[in-house]
Amino acid sequence: MANEERSNWRRRLRIPKSANKGDVITIKTMAEHVMEPGVRRDQETGVIYPKKIIDHVYVRFNGKQVFKSQWYSGVSANPFMSFKLKVDTSGLIEVEWVDDYGQSSFKRDTIDVYDKNGKIIYPFEIDTPDSKNKVM
């Protein structure tokens, strides 16, 4: 039913588990949602279904916004989205879907990025015992 109230919409995020430094990866998302445009009328009662759509999608990589999309009522139910991202470090990819009532939901996953020698590249510095940095 189009006016069904749900708080447990499923979100899907598909990214590669690993990549090499400088690779361009494809990120795929799907949001289970009715995307009710607010113009359809119930055949029996004549009541117009209230508008309820996902209108913003934000993508963050290691906390920094790397992609933003604004959707409108013409987007189909259970919208699928795919885009490219160049990765230079390992990290957390987070997708946030926000509906027109301000409710948001998230899906997160990590990717490991390797240098040409096969060592993982972290998004932060790791002190080694032989480094001259002092830890306070």
DSSP file (Angstrom, degrees, kcal/mol; ACC not computed):
  #  RESIDUE AA STRUCTURE BP1 BP2  ACC     N-H-->O    O-->H-N    N-H-->O    O-->H-N    TCO  KAPPA ALPHA  PHI   PSI    X-CA   Y-CA   Z-CA
    1    1 A M    >         0   0    0      0, 0.0     3,-1.3     0, 0.0    33,-0.1   0.000 360.0 360.0 360.0 140.2    0.0    0.0    0.0
    2    2 A A  T 3   +     0   0    0      1,-0.3    34,-0.2    32,-0.0    32,-0.1   0.818 360.0  48.0 -68.0 -32.7    1.3    3.4   -0.9
    3    3 A N  T 3  S+     0   0    0      2,-0.1    -1,-0.3    31,-0.0     2,-0.1   0.229  80.3 138.0 -95.0  16.4    0.5    5.1    2.4
    4    4 A E    <   -     0   0    0     -3,-1.3     2,-0.5     1,-0.1    30,-0.1  -0.395  52.1-132.5 -63.4 131.4    2.1    2.3    4.5
    5    5 A E        +     0   0    0     -2,-0.1     2,-0.4     2,-0.0    -1,-0.1  -0.773  35.5 167.1 -87.5 124.6    4.1    3.6    7.4
    6    6 A R        +     0   0    0     -2,-0.5     3,-0.1     1,-0.1    -2,-0.0  -1.000  28.2 176.0-139.7 138.9    7.5    1.9    7.6
    7    7 A S  S    S+     0   0    0     -2,-0.4    -1,-0.1     1,-0.1    -2,-0.0   0.385  78.4  67.8-114.3  -1.8   10.6    2.6    9.6
    8    8 A N        +     0   0    0      2,-0.0    -1,-0.1     0, 0.0     2,-0.0  -0.146  62.1 159.7-113.5  38.7   12.5   -0.4    8.5
    9    9 A W        -     0   0    0     -3,-0.1     2,-0.3     1,-0.1    24,-0.1  -0.372  41.7-120.2 -59.2 135.1   13.1    0.3    4.8
   10   10 A R        -     0   0    0     -2,-0.0    22,-2.9    21,-0.0     2,-0.4  -0.573  26.0-163.0 -80.3 142.1   16.0   -1.8    3.6
   11   11 A R  E     -A   31   0A   0     -2,-0.3     2,-0.4    20,-0.2    20,-0.2  -0.961   2.0-159.1-121.9 142.4   19.0    0.0    2.1
   12   12 A R  E     -A   30   0A   0     18,-2.8    18,-1.8    -2,-0.4     2,-0.4  -0.963  10.0-179.7-125.4 142.4   21.7   -1.7    0.0
   13   13 A L  E     -A   29   0A   0     -2,-0.4     2,-0.5    16,-0.2    16,-0.2  -0.983   4.2-172.1-139.9 124.2   25.2   -0.6   -0.7
   14   14 A R  E     +A   28   0A   0     14,-3.1    14,-2.3    -2,-0.4    95,-0.0  -0.970  17.7 151.2-124.0 119.8   27.6   -2.5   -2.9
   15   15 A I        -     0   0    0     -2,-0.5    12,-0.1    12,-0.2    95,-0.1  -0.940  50.7 -91.3-136.2 158.7   31.3   -1.5   -3.2
   16   16 A P        -     0   0    0      0, 0.0     3,-0.1     0, 0.0    96,-0.1  -0.423  29.0-133.7 -66.5 149.5   34.4   -3.5   -4.0
   17   17 A K  S    S+     0   0    0      1,-0.2    95,-2.3    94,-0.1     2,-0.3   0.779  85.3  11.1 -73.9 -26.8   36.1   -4.9   -0.8
   18   18 A S  E     +c  112   0B   0     93,-0.2     2,-0.3    72,-0.0    95,-0.2  -0.978  62.2 172.8-149.6 161.0   39.5   -3.8   -2.1
   19   19 A A  E     -c  113   0B   0     93,-2.1    95,-2.3    -2,-0.3     2,-0.3  -0.958  33.4-103.0-157.1 167.0   41.1   -1.6   -4.8
   20   20 A N  E >   -c  114   0B   0     -2,-0.3     3,-2.4    93,-0.2    67,-0.2  -0.694  54.6 -81.3 -94.9 153.8   44.5   -0.3   -5.8
   21   21 A K  T 3  S+     0   0    0     93,-2.6    67,-0.2    -2,-0.3    -1,-0.1  -0.291 118.4  18.3 -55.2 130.9   45.5    3.3   -5.1
   22   22 A G  T 3  S+     0   0    0     65,-2.8    -1,-0.3     1,-0.3    66,-0.2   0.344  90.1 141.5  88.8  -5.6   44.1    5.6   -7.8
   23   23 A D    <   -     0   0    0     -3,-2.4    64,-2.4    64,-0.4     2,-0.7  -0.344  50.5-132.8 -66.6 149.0   41.5    3.1   -9.0
   24   24 A V  E     - B   0  86A   0     62,-0.2    62,-0.3    -3,-0.1     2,-0.2  -0.931  29.9-165.9-102.2 116.4   38.1    4.4   -9.9
   25   25 A I  E     - B   0  85A   0     60,-3.1    60,-2.1    -2,-0.7     2,-0.5  -0.648  17.4-125.0-102.9 158.7   35.5    2.2   -8.3
   26   26 A T  E     - B   0  84A   0     -2,-0.2     2,-0.5    58,-0.2    58,-0.2  -0.907  20.0-160.8-104.1 127.5   31.7    1.9   -8.9
   27   27 A I  E     - B   0  83A   0     56,-3.2    56,-2.1    -2,-0.5     2,-0.4  -0.920   7.2-167.9-107.1 130.7   29.4    2.3   -6.0
   28   28 A K  E     +AB  14  82A   0    -14,-2.3   -14,-3.1    -2,-0.5     2,-0.3  -0.967   7.2 178.4-122.0 135.6   25.9    1.0   -6.3
   29   29 A T  E     -AB  13  81A   0     52,-3.1    52,-2.5    -2,-0.4     2,-0.3  -0.945  10.9-172.4-133.0 154.7   23.0    1.7   -4.0
   30   30 A M  E     -AB  12  80A   0    -18,-1.8   -18,-2.8    -2,-0.3     2,-0.5  -0.973   7.1-160.9-146.0 133.7   19.3    0.8   -3.7
   31   31 A A  E     -A   11   0A   0     48,-2.2     2,-0.7    -2,-0.3   -20,-0.2  -0.959  17.1-137.8-118.3 117.6   16.8    2.2   -1.3
   32   32 A E        +     0   0    0    -22,-2.9     2,-0.3    -2,-0.5    45,-0.0  -0.632  52.3 133.3 -72.0 114.5   13.6    0.3   -0.7
   33   33 A H        -     0   0    0     -2,-0.7    45,-2.9   -24,-0.1    -2,-0.1  -0.965  60.5-131.5-164.6 144.6   11.0    3.1   -0.7
   34   34 A V        -     0   0    0     -2,-0.3    43,-0.1    43,-0.2    19,-0.1   0.782  29.7-153.5 -74.2 -26.4    7.5    3.7   -2.2
   35   35 A M        -     0   0    0      1,-0.2    18,-0.2    17,-0.1    42,-0.1   0.943  15.1-164.0  50.7  55.2    8.5    7.2   -3.5
   36   36 A E  B     -E   52   0C   0     16,-1.6    16,-2.6   -34,-0.2    -1,-0.2  -0.590  10.8-155.2 -73.0 120.2    4.8    8.3   -3.3
   37   37 A P        -     0   0    0      0, 0.0    14,-0.2     0, 0.0    -1,-0.1   0.634  31.4-120.8 -76.8 -13.5    4.6   11.6   -5.5
   38   38 A G  S    S+     0   0    0     12,-0.3    13,-0.3    14,-0.1    10,-0.1   0.700  92.0  88.6  85.0  18.8    1.5   12.9   -3.7
   39   39 A V        +     0   0    0     11,-0.1     2,-0.2     2,-0.0    -3,-0.0   0.450  58.3 102.1-123.8  -8.0   -0.8   13.1   -6.7
   40   40 A R        -     0   0    0      9,-0.2     9,-2.3    10,-0.0     2,-0.4  -0.552  58.8-145.9 -82.9 147.1   -2.4    9.6   -6.7
   41   41 A R  B     -F   48   0D   0      7,-0.2     2,-0.3    -2,-0.2     7,-0.2  -0.906  19.1-114.2-114.2 137.8   -5.9    9.2   -5.4
   42   42 A D     >  -     0   0    0      5,-3.0     4,-2.1    -2,-0.4     5,-0.1  -0.546  23.6-141.2 -67.4 128.4   -7.3    6.1   -3.6
   43   43 A Q  T  4 S+     0   0    0     -2,-0.3    -1,-0.1     1,-0.2    -2,-0.0   0.845  95.5  40.1 -63.1 -36.3   -9.9    4.5   -5.9
   44   44 A E  T  4 S+     0   0    0      1,-0.1    -1,-0.2     3,-0.1    -2,-0.0   0.907 129.1  23.4 -82.6 -44.0  -12.3    3.7   -3.1
   45   45 A T  T  4 S-     0   0    0      2,-0.1    -2,-0.2     0, 0.0     3,-0.1   0.703  89.2-132.1 -98.8 -22.3  -12.1    6.7   -0.8
   46   46 A G     <  +     0   0    0     -4,-2.1     2,-0.2     1,-0.3    -3,-0.1   0.450  57.0 143.4  82.5  -0.8  -10.9    9.4   -3.1
   47   47 A V        -     0   0    0     -6,-0.1    -5,-3.0     1,-0.1     2,-0.4  -0.538  52.5-123.6 -75.2 136.9   -8.3   10.5   -0.6
   48   48 A I  B     -F   41   0D   0     -7,-0.2    -7,-0.2    -2,-0.2    -1,-0.1  -0.680  25.8-118.1 -81.3 129.4   -5.0   11.6   -2.2
   49   49 A Y        -     0   0    0     -9,-2.3    -9,-0.2    -2,-0.4     3,-0.1  -0.458  36.4-109.9 -63.7 135.1   -2.0    9.7   -0.9
   50   50 A P        -     0   0    0      0, 0.0   -12,-0.3     0, 0.0     2,-0.2  -0.370  35.5 -98.9 -68.6 147.6    0.4   12.1    0.9
   51   51 A K        +     0   0    0    -13,-0.3     2,-0.2   -14,-0.2   -16,-0.0  -0.438  48.6 165.1 -65.0 133.5    3.7   12.8   -0.7
   52   52 A K  B     +E   36   0C   0    -16,-2.6   -16,-1.6    -2,-0.2     2,-0.3  -0.738  13.2 146.7-153.3 100.7    6.6   10.8    0.7
   53   53 A I        -     0   0    0    -18,-0.2    47,-2.0    -2,-0.2     2,-0.7  -0.906  52.9-110.8-131.9 158.9    9.8   10.7   -1.3
   54   54 A I  E     +G   99   0E   0     -2,-0.3    45,-0.3    45,-0.3    21,-0.1  -0.828  39.5 173.9 -81.9 120.9   13.5   10.5   -0.7
   55   55 A D  E     +     0   0E   0     43,-2.0    16,-1.7    -2,-0.7     2,-0.4   0.621  55.4  37.7-111.4 -12.2   14.7   13.9   -1.7
   56   56 A H  E     -GH  98  70E   0     42,-1.9    42,-2.8    14,-0.2     2,-0.4  -1.000  53.5-172.1-138.6 142.3   18.4   14.0   -0.8
   57   57 A V  E     -GH  97  69E   0     12,-2.5    12,-2.5    -2,-0.4     2,-0.4  -0.998   9.6-170.4-129.8 127.7   21.2   11.4   -1.0
   58   58 A Y  E     -GH  96  68E   0     38,-2.6    38,-3.0    -2,-0.4     2,-0.4  -0.950   4.4-163.8-118.9 137.9   24.6   12.2    0.6
   59   59 A V  E     -GH  95  67E   0      8,-2.7     7,-2.7    -2,-0.4     8,-1.5  -0.987   8.3-173.0-122.7 129.6   27.7   10.1    0.2
   60   60 A R  E     -GH  94  65E   0     34,-2.8    34,-2.7    -2,-0.4     2,-0.5  -0.949  12.6-160.4-122.3 142.0   30.7   10.5    2.5
   61   61 A F  E >  S-GH  93  64E   0      3,-2.8     3,-1.7    -2,-0.4    32,-0.2  -0.978  85.2 -17.3-121.1 116.6   34.1    8.9    2.3
   62   62 A N  T 3  S-     0   0    0     30,-2.9    -1,-0.1    -2,-0.5    31,-0.1   0.873 130.8 -52.2  52.5  41.0   36.0    9.0    5.6
   63   63 A G  T 3  S+     0   0    0     29,-0.4     2,-0.5     1,-0.2    -1,-0.3   0.281 115.8 112.2  86.1 -10.7   33.6   11.7    6.8
   64   64 A K  E <  S-H   61   0E   0     -3,-1.7    -3,-2.8     1,-0.0     2,-0.3  -0.835  72.8-117.5-100.8 130.2   34.1   14.0    3.8
   65   65 A Q  E     +H   60   0E   0     -2,-0.5    -5,-0.3    -5,-0.2     3,-0.1  -0.484  39.6 165.5 -67.4 125.6   31.1   14.5    1.4
   66   66 A V  E     +     0   0E   0     -7,-2.7     2,-0.3     1,-0.3    -6,-0.2   0.485  63.2  23.7-117.4 -10.0   32.1   13.2   -2.0
   67   67 A F  E     -H   59   0E   0     -8,-1.5    -8,-2.7     2,-0.0     2,-0.3  -0.977  56.0-177.9-158.5 141.6   28.6   13.1   -3.7
   68   68 A K  E     -H   58   0E   0     -2,-0.3     2,-0.4   -10,-0.2   -10,-0.2  -0.996   5.0-176.2-143.1 139.3   25.2   14.7   -3.3
   69   69 A S  E     -H   57   0E   0    -12,-2.5   -12,-2.5    -2,-0.3     2,-0.5  -0.998  13.0-154.4-137.4 139.6   22.0   14.1   -5.2
   70   70 A Q  E     -H   56   0E   0     -2,-0.4     2,-0.3   -14,-0.2   -14,-0.2  -0.966  17.7-163.5-114.6 124.4   18.6   15.7   -5.0
   71   71 A W        -     0   0    0    -16,-1.7     2,-0.2    -2,-0.5   -18,-0.1  -0.695   1.6-157.5-106.8 158.3   15.7   13.7   -6.1
   72   72 A Y    >   -     0   0    0     -2,-0.3     3,-1.9   -16,-0.0   -18,-0.1  -0.680  41.8 -82.9-126.2 179.8   12.1   14.7   -7.1
   73   73 A S  T 3  S+     0   0    0      1,-0.3   -21,-0.1    -2,-0.2   -35,-0.1   0.604 116.5  72.0 -65.7 -12.0    8.7   13.0   -7.2
   74   74 A G  T 3  S+     0   0    0    -37,-0.1    -1,-0.3     2,-0.0     2,-0.3   0.516  71.6 108.0 -80.7  -4.4    9.4   11.5  -10.7
   75   75 A V  S <  S-     0   0    0     -3,-1.9     3,-0.1   -21,-0.1   -21,-0.1  -0.560  73.8-117.2 -76.2 136.4   11.9    9.0   -9.2
   76   76 A S        -     0   0    0     -2,-0.3    -1,-0.1     1,-0.1   -41,-0.1  -0.145  35.6 -82.0 -70.9 165.6   10.6    5.5   -9.2
   77   77 A A  S    S+     0   0    0      1,-0.2   -43,-0.2   -43,-0.1    -1,-0.1  -0.310 113.7  19.6 -61.8 151.2    9.9    3.3   -6.2
   78   78 A N  S    S-     0   0    0    -45,-2.9    -1,-0.2     1,-0.1   -46,-0.2   0.940  93.9-146.9  51.5  58.0   13.0    1.5   -4.8
   79   79 A P        -     0   0    0      0, 0.0   -48,-2.2     0, 0.0     2,-0.4  -0.265  10.0-153.0 -64.7 137.8   15.4    3.9   -6.5
   80   80 A F  E     -B   30   0A   0    -50,-0.2     2,-0.4     2,-0.0   -50,-0.2  -0.862  13.0-174.8-105.7 140.8   18.8    2.5   -7.7
   81   81 A M  E     -B   29   0A   0    -52,-2.5   -52,-3.1    -2,-0.4     2,-0.4  -1.000   5.8-178.8-139.7 140.1   21.8    4.8   -8.0
   82   82 A S  E     +B   28   0A   0     -2,-0.4     2,-0.3   -54,-0.2   -54,-0.2  -0.999  11.9 155.3-138.4 138.8   25.3    4.1   -9.3
   83   83 A F  E     -B   27   0A   0    -56,-2.1   -56,-3.2    -2,-0.4     2,-0.3  -0.965  34.9-107.8-155.8 169.0   28.3    6.4   -9.5
   84   84 A K  E     -B   26   0A   0     -2,-0.3     2,-0.3   -58,-0.2   -58,-0.2  -0.718  25.2-175.3-104.9 151.5   32.1    6.3   -9.7
   85   85 A L  E     -B   25   0A   0    -60,-2.1   -60,-3.1    -2,-0.3     2,-0.5  -0.973  20.6-137.1-147.8 130.6   34.6    7.3   -7.0
   86   86 A K  E     -B   24   0A   0     -2,-0.3     2,-0.4   -62,-0.3   -62,-0.2  -0.764  25.2-157.1 -87.5 129.6   38.4    7.5   -7.2
   87   87 A V        +     0   0    0    -64,-2.4   -65,-2.8    -2,-0.5   -64,-0.4  -0.916  29.5 162.6-115.6 134.2   40.1    6.1   -4.1
   88   88 A D  S    S+     0   0    0     -2,-0.4     2,-0.3   -67,-0.2    -1,-0.1   0.513  71.8  29.5-119.1 -15.2   43.6    6.8   -2.7
   89   89 A T  S    S-     0   0    0    -69,-0.1    -1,-0.2    34,-0.0    33,-0.2  -0.943  85.0-100.1-139.2 161.5   43.2    5.5    0.8
   90   90 A S        +     0   0    0     31,-2.8     2,-0.3    23,-0.3    22,-0.2  -0.341  61.8 117.5 -69.9 162.3   41.3    2.8    2.6
   91   91 A G  E     - I   0 111E   0     20,-2.3    20,-2.2    31,-0.1     2,-0.5  -0.993  56.7 -51.1 166.7-170.1   38.2    4.0    4.5
   92   92 A L  E     - I   0 110E   0     -2,-0.3   -30,-2.9    18,-0.2     2,-0.5  -0.836  33.3-160.7-101.8 126.3   34.5    4.1    5.3
   93   93 A I  E     -GI  61 109E   0     16,-3.3    16,-2.1    -2,-0.5     2,-0.4  -0.938  14.4-174.6-106.0 127.1   31.9    4.8    2.6
   94   94 A E  E     -GI  60 108E   0    -34,-2.7   -34,-2.8    -2,-0.5     2,-0.5  -0.983  10.6-164.7-127.7 129.7   28.6    6.0    4.0
   95   95 A V  E     -GI  59 107E   0     12,-2.8    12,-1.7    -2,-0.4     2,-0.5  -0.954   6.9-167.6-113.8 131.1   25.4    6.7    2.1
   96   96 A E  E     -GI  58 106E   0    -38,-3.0   -38,-2.6    -2,-0.5     2,-0.5  -0.977   4.6-162.5-121.0 128.2   22.6    8.7    3.8
   97   97 A W  E     -GI  57 105E   0      8,-2.5     8,-1.9    -2,-0.5     2,-0.5  -0.937   8.4-168.9-107.5 129.4   19.1    8.9    2.3
   98   98 A V  E     -GI  56 104E   0    -42,-2.8   -43,-2.0    -2,-0.5   -42,-1.9  -0.976   7.2-151.6-122.1 127.1   16.9   11.7    3.6
   99   99 A D  E >   -G   54   0E   0      4,-2.6     3,-2.0    -2,-0.5   -45,-0.3  -0.345  36.6 -94.4 -91.1 177.2   13.1   11.9    2.9
  100  100 A D  T 3  S+     0   0    0    -47,-2.0   -46,-0.1     1,-0.3    -1,-0.1   0.511 123.9  58.5 -72.3  -2.8   10.9   15.0    2.6
  101  101 A Y  T 3  S-     0   0    0    -48,-0.2    -1,-0.3     2,-0.2     3,-0.1   0.320 119.6-107.4-101.7   4.4   10.0   14.7    6.3
  102  102 A G  S <  S+     0   0    0     -3,-2.0     2,-0.3     1,-0.3    -2,-0.1   0.484  73.3 140.4  84.9   3.2   13.6   14.9    7.4
  103  103 A Q        -     0   0    0     -5,-0.0    -4,-2.6     1,-0.0     2,-0.3  -0.628  31.9-167.4 -79.5 136.2   13.9   11.2    8.4
  104  104 A S  E     -I   98   0E   0     -2,-0.3     2,-0.3    -6,-0.2    -6,-0.2  -0.893  14.0-170.6-126.2 156.4   17.3    9.7    7.4
  105  105 A S  E     -I   97   0E   0     -8,-1.9    -8,-2.5    -2,-0.3     2,-0.3  -0.968  11.6-150.9-140.5 156.4   18.7    6.3    7.1
  106  106 A F  E     -I   96   0E   0     -2,-0.3     2,-0.3   -10,-0.2   -10,-0.2  -0.857  13.7-169.3-128.6 156.8   22.3    5.1    6.5
  107  107 A K  E     -I   95   0E   0    -12,-1.7   -12,-2.8    -2,-0.3     2,-0.3  -0.962  18.5-173.1-142.1 134.8   24.2    2.3    5.0
  108  108 A R  E     +I   94   0E   0     -2,-0.3     2,-0.3   -14,-0.2   -14,-0.2  -0.935  11.3 162.5-130.9 150.0   28.0    2.0    5.6
  109  109 A D  E     -I   93   0E   0    -16,-2.1   -16,-3.3    -2,-0.3     2,-0.3  -0.972  25.8-126.7-157.2 161.7   30.8   -0.2    4.3
  110  110 A T  E     -I   92   0E   0     -2,-0.3     2,-0.4   -18,-0.2   -18,-0.2  -0.790  11.4-158.0-114.4 157.2   34.6   -0.2    4.2
  111  111 A I  E     -I   91   0E   0    -20,-2.2   -20,-2.3    -2,-0.3     2,-0.5  -0.997  11.7-141.5-132.0 138.5   37.1   -0.5    1.4
  112  112 A D  E     -c   18   0B   0    -95,-2.3   -93,-2.1    -2,-0.4     2,-0.4  -0.878  17.1-162.2 -99.2 127.4   40.8   -1.5    1.6
  113  113 A V  E     -c   19   0B   0     -2,-0.5     8,-3.4     8,-0.5     2,-0.3  -0.933   5.6-160.0-114.2 133.3   43.1    0.3   -0.7
  114  114 A Y  E     -cD  20 120B   0    -95,-2.3   -93,-2.6    -2,-0.4     6,-0.2  -0.831  11.1-132.0-114.8 147.6   46.6   -1.0   -1.5
  115  115 A D    >   -     0   0    0      4,-2.7     3,-1.8    -2,-0.3    -1,-0.1  -0.233  45.7 -86.3 -83.2-177.1   49.7    0.6   -2.8
  116  116 A K  T 3  S+     0   0    0      1,-0.3    -1,-0.1     2,-0.1    -2,-0.0   0.683 128.9  55.9 -68.2 -16.5   51.8   -0.9   -5.7
  117  117 A N  T 3  S-     0   0    0      2,-0.1    -1,-0.3     3,-0.0     3,-0.1   0.398 120.2-106.5 -93.5   2.0   53.7   -3.0   -3.2
  118  118 A G  S <  S+     0   0    0     -3,-1.8     2,-0.4     1,-0.3    -2,-0.1   0.599  74.8 136.9  85.3  11.3   50.6   -4.6   -1.8
  119  119 A K        -     0   0    0      1,-0.1    -4,-2.7     0, 0.0    -1,-0.3  -0.743  59.0-111.8 -92.3 139.7   50.6   -2.7    1.5
  120  120 A I  B     -D  114   0B   0     -2,-0.4     2,-0.7    -6,-0.2    -6,-0.3  -0.435  23.9-138.6 -69.3 140.4   47.3   -1.3    2.8
  121  121 A I        -     0   0    0     -8,-3.4   -31,-2.8    -2,-0.1    -8,-0.5  -0.903  18.1-158.2-104.0 114.8   47.0    2.5    2.7
  122  122 A Y        -     0   0    0     -2,-0.7   -31,-0.1     2,-0.2     4,-0.1  -0.581  24.1-124.8 -89.3 154.2   45.3    3.8    5.9
  123  123 A P  S    S+     0   0    0      0, 0.0     2,-0.3     0, 0.0    -1,-0.1   0.260  93.9  46.6 -81.6  15.4   43.6    7.2    6.0
  124  124 A F  S    S-     0   0    0      2,-0.0     2,-0.3     0, 0.0    -2,-0.2  -0.956  93.2 -94.0-148.8 163.4   45.8    8.1    9.0
  125  125 A E        -     0   0    0     -2,-0.3     2,-0.5     1,-0.0     0, 0.0  -0.619  30.1-152.6 -83.1 138.6   49.5    7.9   10.1
  126  126 A I        -     0   0    0     -2,-0.3     2,-0.3    -4,-0.1    -4,-0.0  -0.959  13.5-135.8-112.6 122.0   50.6    4.9   12.1
  127  127 A D        -     0   0    0     -2,-0.5     7,-0.0     4,-0.0     8,-0.0  -0.571  19.3-157.0 -75.0 135.4   53.6    5.5   14.3
  128  128 A T    >   -     0   0    0     -2,-0.3     3,-2.0     1,-0.1     5,-0.2  -0.746  30.5-107.2-107.1 160.2   56.2    2.7   14.2
  129  129 A P  T 3  S+     0   0    0      0, 0.0    -1,-0.1     0, 0.0    -2,-0.0   0.796 120.3  50.6 -57.3 -28.9   58.7    1.9   17.0
  130  130 A D  T 3  S+     0   0    0      2,-0.0     2,-0.1     0, 0.0    -3,-0.0   0.460  87.3 108.1 -90.3   0.3   61.5    3.4   14.9
  131  131 A S    <   -     0   0    0     -3,-2.0    -4,-0.0     1,-0.1     0, 0.0  -0.402  69.4-135.7 -75.6 157.1   59.7    6.6   14.1
  132  132 A K        +     0   0    0     -2,-0.1     2,-0.2     2,-0.1    -1,-0.1   0.370  67.4 116.1 -94.1   4.6   60.9    9.8   15.8
  133  133 A N        -     0   0    0     -5,-0.2     2,-0.4     1,-0.0    -2,-0.1  -0.543  60.6-137.4 -74.4 137.5   57.4   11.0   16.7
  134  134 A K        -     0   0    0     -2,-0.2     2,-0.6     2,-0.0    -2,-0.1  -0.802   7.8-143.3 -96.6 136.3   56.8   11.2   20.5
  135  135 A V              0   0    0     -2,-0.4    -2,-0.0     1,-0.1     0, 0.0  -0.871 360.0 360.0 -98.8 125.2   53.5   10.0   21.8
  136  136 A M              0   0    0     -2,-0.6    -1,-0.1     0, 0.0    -2,-0.0   0.442 360.0 360.0 -93.0 360.0   52.2   12.0   24.6
